[in-house]
Amino acid sequence: MNGAAQATPRFAGSIRRRLVLQLLAVAAVLAALLYLSVRSVADSAVEATQDGILGAAATAVAEQLRGGDEGVEIDIPYSAFSMLGATGQDRVFYRILVAGQTVTGYDDLPLPAVAAPPFSPAFYTRPFRDTEVRIAAIARTVLVERRSVEVLVLIAQTRLGQAAIVDRMANRAAALGLGFFAVAAVLSLVTAGSVLSPVNRLAEAVARRGPRDLRPLTHPTPEELAPFVTALNGFIERLRAALSRTETFIAEAAHHIRTPLATVRAQAEIAQRQTGDEATRETLRGVIRAVEDSARSASQLLDHATVIYRTDQRSEERLDLARITRDLARALEPTAGMKDLDLRVEAAGDAAAMGDGLLIEAALRNLIDNAIKYSPPDGVIRVAVGRDAGQVSITVEDRGRGLGGAHTGDLTRRFRRGANVADIVGSGLGLTIVAEVAAAHGGRFDIAQREGGGARAVLTLPAA
């Protein structure tokens, strides 16, 4: 049996993954900015604190300068260096210049690029020897022999302690940033799930619908999904209209094909009875046979079209397969009687199944009709309906030509017939219809050569 080709959906990535990755990227950027911001602020704050201590030390030294007749008296207070030593293990350097001449300290300690202001220290950073130092420079004027002499005080300190403090704060900022990133990762997953939950609920609402439920979607959805829902409702409306036109066309085609053929057959039979010419009667008999074959082929084509249409739109109702089989057998008894065939129906117990009545009737009609068509005159066709292990089976047995060596898979393909029935007109759709109906209902269809000649066909469906 050939099923309709199913298109494989094309997926262009995951919205959830894309959303999570974008949120994680934003979180990573924010964490990096947090680290850089904390490090910058910490560096500025520690430098300002160190500058305050360094400036206080330079001011304390400058305030102890005294002028006299013999020169400038320099008394470096211990408290100045104790303040600097309290902040860490940094080295401290100093230089005092009187009238531009170094009188004490390190004479290679860098001078400020511009003149230091009086009373308030100026700060600058310079490389000194094997390290980098932060220098506070303060100028003061003292009286020596009744004349003003400018004194410049330089106090320098290495920056190792400041760097250590900044590193500690930066490490804490890094740990905070990593914690923020971890929390953001969890929140990203939760947010992605929350954002996509309306889409999932909409998909579930569509998936829960039955095959015949073509109502417009009224499920509450966010505004962003409104264009999608509107487009989907438009597609559903067009699909409903197309299916309605298809059903109408099949029904009209069945009426407009079967009715004229029945009329032609009736007129040909009347003409055959009225004419006395044997040649004309033989011609009319050929016409009647051709009309019968055409009617049979048209009926099977329409049945197949109905099966294809109703497979995805089938109804589910409780069916008494024993009653349906008896009704079909009574309807086909005149056809069987024309070949003097005995059509026997055997049904015992509960033979109820859930399914589409029209589809199952079409399958059973084709099974019994095939048995009648290929059975020799004066034979017996046995139709048995039974239930076993949660399944209902309809078995049709005849003493006709059999399968001619063909397998079930070959005979159930469209327009395929056995090699031993070439002289009997047929469309090759009867068993195809049976197999497609069985598959649509979750059942199966098997046909095999019957011992002693003939065929044994079994249609099995899940019991109600």
Secondary structure in CASP SS format (residue, H / E / C, confidence):
PFRMAT SS
TARGET T0000
AUTHOR 0000-0000-0000
METHOD secondary structure of the structure
MODEL  1
M C 1.00
N C 1.00
G C 1.00
A C 1.00
A C 1.00
Q C 1.00
A C 1.00
T C 1.00
P C 1.00
R C 1.00
F C 1.00
A C 1.00
G C 1.00
S C 1.00
I H 1.00
R H 1.00
R H 1.00
R H 1.00
L H 1.00
V H 1.00
L H 1.00
Q H 1.00
L H 1.00
L H 1.00
A H 1.00
V H 1.00
A H 1.00
A H 1.00
V H 1.00
L H 1.00
A H 1.00
A H 1.00
L H 1.00
L H 1.00
Y H 1.00
L H 1.00
S H 1.00
V H 1.00
R H 1.00
S H 1.00
V H 1.00
A H 1.00
D H 1.00
S H 1.00
A H 1.00
V H 1.00
E H 1.00
A H 1.00
T H 1.00
Q H 1.00
D H 1.00
G H 1.00
I H 1.00
L H 1.00
G H 1.00
A H 1.00
A H 1.00
A H 1.00
T H 1.00
A H 1.00
V H 1.00
A H 1.00
E H 1.00
Q C 1.00
L C 1.00
R E 1.00
G E 1.00
G E 1.00
D C 1.00
E C 1.00
G E 1.00
V E 1.00
E E 1.00
I C 1.00
D C 1.00
I C 1.00
P C 1.00
Y H 1.00
S H 1.00
A H 1.00
F H 1.00
S H 1.00
M H 1.00
L H 1.00
G H 1.00
A C 1.00
T C 1.00
G C 1.00
Q C 1.00
D C 1.00
R C 1.00
V E 1.00
F E 1.00
Y E 1.00
R E 1.00
I E 1.00
L E 1.00
V E 1.00
A C 1.00
G C 1.00
Q E 1.00
T E 1.00
V E 1.00
T E 1.00
G E 1.00
Y C 1.00
D C 1.00
D C 1.00
L C 1.00
P C 1.00
L C 1.00
P C 1.00
A C 1.00
V C 1.00
A C 1.00
A C 1.00
P C 1.00
P E 1.00
F C 1.00
S C 1.00
P C 1.00
A E 1.00
F E 1.00
Y E 1.00
T E 1.00
R E 1.00
P E 1.00
F E 1.00
R C 1.00
D C 1.00
T E 1.00
E E 1.00
V E 1.00
R E 1.00
I E 1.00
A E 1.00
A E 1.00
I E 1.00
A E 1.00
R E 1.00
T E 1.00
V E 1.00
L E 1.00
V E 1.00
E C 1.00
R C 1.00
R E 1.00
S E 1.00
V E 1.00
E E 1.00
V E 1.00
L E 1.00
V E 1.00
L E 1.00
I E 1.00
A E 1.00
Q E 1.00
T E 1.00
R C 1.00
L H 1.00
G H 1.00
Q H 1.00
A H 1.00
A H 1.00
I H 1.00
V H 1.00
D H 1.00
R H 1.00
M H 1.00
A H 1.00
N H 1.00
R H 1.00
A H 1.00
A H 1.00
A H 1.00
L H 1.00
G H 1.00
L H 1.00
G H 1.00
F H 1.00
F H 1.00
A H 1.00
V H 1.00
A H 1.00
A H 1.00
V H 1.00
L H 1.00
S H 1.00
L H 1.00
V H 1.00
T H 1.00
A H 1.00
G H 1.00
S H 1.00
V H 1.00
L H 1.00
S H 1.00
P H 1.00
V H 1.00
N H 1.00
R H 1.00
L H 1.00
A H 1.00
E H 1.00
A H 1.00
V H 1.00
A H 1.00
R C 1.00
R C 1.00
G C 1.00
P C 1.00
R C 1.00
D C 1.00
L C 1.00
R C 1.00
P C 1.00
L C 1.00
T C 1.00
H C 1.00
P C 1.00
T C 1.00
P C 1.00
E H 1.00
E H 1.00
L H 1.00
A H 1.00
P H 1.00
F H 1.00
V H 1.00
T H 1.00
A H 1.00
L H 1.00
N H 1.00
G H 1.00
F H 1.00
I H 1.00
E H 1.00
R H 1.00
L H 1.00
R H 1.00
A H 1.00
A H 1.00
L H 1.00
S H 1.00
R H 1.00
T H 1.00
E H 1.00
T H 1.00
F H 1.00
I H 1.00
A H 1.00
E H 1.00
A H 1.00
A H 1.00
H H 1.00
H H 1.00
I H 1.00
R H 1.00
T H 1.00
P H 1.00
L H 1.00
A H 1.00
T H 1.00
V H 1.00
R H 1.00
A H 1.00
Q H 1.00
A H 1.00
E H 1.00
I H 1.00
A H 1.00
Q H 1.00
R H 1.00
Q H 1.00
T C 1.00
G C 1.00
D C 1.00
E H 1.00
A H 1.00
T H 1.00
R H 1.00
E H 1.00
T H 1.00
L H 1.00
R H 1.00
G H 1.00
V H 1.00
I H 1.00
R H 1.00
A H 1.00
V H 1.00
E H 1.00
D H 1.00
S H 1.00
A H 1.00
R H 1.00
S H 1.00
A H 1.00
S H 1.00
Q H 1.00
L H 1.00
L H 1.00
D H 1.00
H H 1.00
A H 1.00
T H 1.00
V H 1.00
I H 1.00
Y H 1.00
R H 1.00
T H 1.00
D C 1.00
Q C 1.00
R C 1.00
S C 1.00
E C 1.00
E E 1.00
R E 1.00
L E 1.00
D E 1.00
L H 1.00
A H 1.00
R H 1.00
I H 1.00
T H 1.00
R H 1.00
D H 1.00
L H 1.00
A H 1.00
R H 1.00
A H 1.00
L H 1.00
E H 1.00
P H 1.00
T H 1.00
A H 1.00
G H 1.00
M C 1.00
K C 1.00
D C 1.00
L C 1.00
D E 1.00
L E 1.00
R E 1.00
V E 1.00
E E 1.00
A E 1.00
A C 1.00
G C 1.00
D C 1.00
A C 1.00
A E 1.00
A E 1.00
M E 1.00
G E 1.00
D C 1.00
G H 1.00
L H 1.00
L H 1.00
I H 1.00
E H 1.00
A H 1.00
A H 1.00
L H 1.00
R H 1.00
N H 1.00
L H 1.00
I H 1.00
D H 1.00
N H 1.00
A H 1.00
I H 1.00
K H 1.00
Y H 1.00
S C 1.00
P C 1.00
P C 1.00
D C 1.00
G C 1.00
V E 1.00
I E 1.00
R E 1.00
V E 1.00
A E 1.00
V E 1.00
G E 1.00
R E 1.00
D E 1.00
A C 1.00
G C 1.00
Q E 1.00
V E 1.00
S E 1.00
I E 1.00
T E 1.00
V E 1.00
E E 1.00
D C 1.00
R C 1.00
G C 1.00
R C 1.00
G C 1.00
L C 1.00
G C 1.00
G C 1.00
A C 1.00
H C 1.00
T H 1.00
G H 1.00
D H 1.00
L H 1.00
T C 1.00
R C 1.00
R C 1.00
F C 1.00
R C 1.00
R C 1.00
G C 1.00
A H 1.00
N H 1.00
V H 1.00
A C 1.00
D C 1.00
I C 1.00
V C 1.00
G C 1.00
S C 1.00
G C 1.00
L C 1.00
G H 1.00
L H 1.00
T H 1.00
I H 1.00
V H 1.00
A H 1.00
E H 1.00
V H 1.00
A H 1.00
A H 1.00
A H 1.00
H C 1.00
G C 1.00
G C 1.00
R E 1.00
F E 1.00
D E 1.00
I E 1.00
A E 1.00
Q E 1.00
R C 1.00
E C 1.00
G C 1.00
G C 1.00
G C 1.00
A E 1.00
R E 1.00
A E 1.00
V E 1.00
L E 1.00
T E 1.00
L E 1.00
P E 1.00
A E 1.00
A C 1.00
END
